[in-house]
Amino acid sequence: MRRTFPAALAFAAGVATTGAGGSLISVLYPFLPASHYQWISRLLGIIVLGGLGSLAGATVGALLIGMGETLTTAYISPQWQTAVAYVVIFAVLLLRPQGLFGSRIREDVATA
């Protein structure tokens, strides 16, 4: 019973921040039936960019993509904002295929 308390607390914190974030973003962007494609592609890109399973990598990836989109909107053109995320992901994965904070897994060792 005592071991499940930290997991339950982490789950409650995750649900609370997701609810707060969803309510805040619904004020800025309207929700339409087909709007999930825009969010899913960005979130998947952030997770892959940071490295699968790395919370610090996801945070850095989100900041990197967010700052890239903001700077592109401010200095180049708002039309290029969506393309920036894909360009950043492509550039990072060319140099580091496991992501920013991901670990390289040896392929010559069989997992049994």
N, C-alpha and C positions, 0 to 999 in steps of 0.2 A: 504494500500500500504506500509506503513511504517513497519508493523508487519512482512511482508514477507521477508524483506531484510536480517535479520539474518539467516533465513532458507535458502535463496538462497545463501548467502555467505558460509554457512556450506556445502551445496551441492556442490558448486564450489570448495571448499577446498578438499572435499572428492574425487571428480572426478580428480582433479589435482594430488593428492597424489597417487591415484590408477593408473593413467597413468604413473607417474614417477616410481612407484614401478614395474609395469608391464614391462616397458622398461628396467629397471635395472635387473630384474630377467630373462628376455629373453636372456641377455648376458651370464648369468651363467648356465642356464638350457635350453636345447632345448625343444621346444613345439611340441608335437606329438598329433595326434587325441585322444589318450587314456590317455594322461598325466593329465587330469583334476581329475581323481580319487585320485591321490596322494595328490593334493592340497585341494580338498574338504574335505577329511577325516581329514587332519590336521587342517583346519580352523574350521570345526565343533567341533573337539576335543578341540580347544582353547576356543571357545565360551562356550561350556558346562562346561569346567574346570573352567573358570573364573566366571561363573554365568550368566544366560541369562539376557540380558539387562544392563549389567554392563561394562562400558568402561574401568574402572580401573581393573576390574577382567580379561577382555580380554587381557589387556596389561601385567598384571602379569602372566597370563596363557601362553601367547606367550613367555615371557622371561623364564619362568620355563621349558617349553618344549624345547625351543631352547638351553638353557644351558644344559639341560639333554642330548640332542642329541649330542651336541658338546663334552661334557665330556665323554660320552660313546664312541664316535668315537676316541677321543684322548687316552683314558686310557684302554678301553676294546677291541673293534673291530668295524670297520665300518659296519659289517654285522648286528649288533644289533641296529643300529641307528633308524630304522623304528619302532622297537618294544618299544622303550623307551617312545614314546608319549602315546601309549596305556597303558603301565604299570603305568605311572604317572597319567593318567586320571582315571584308575581303582582304584588306591590307594587313590586318593583324594576323589572320589565319594563314596568310602566305608566309609570314615570318615565323609564326609560332602556332603550329596546328593544334596544340592542346589548349589554346586560349591563354589569357594573360597569367592566371594563377593556377592553371591546371597542371597536373603531374603527368609525366610521360610514363606510359605503361609498356613494359617489355613484351614484345610479341613472341620471343623465342622460348618463353617459359609457359608451359601448359598449365592452365588452372584446373585442378582436379577436384 
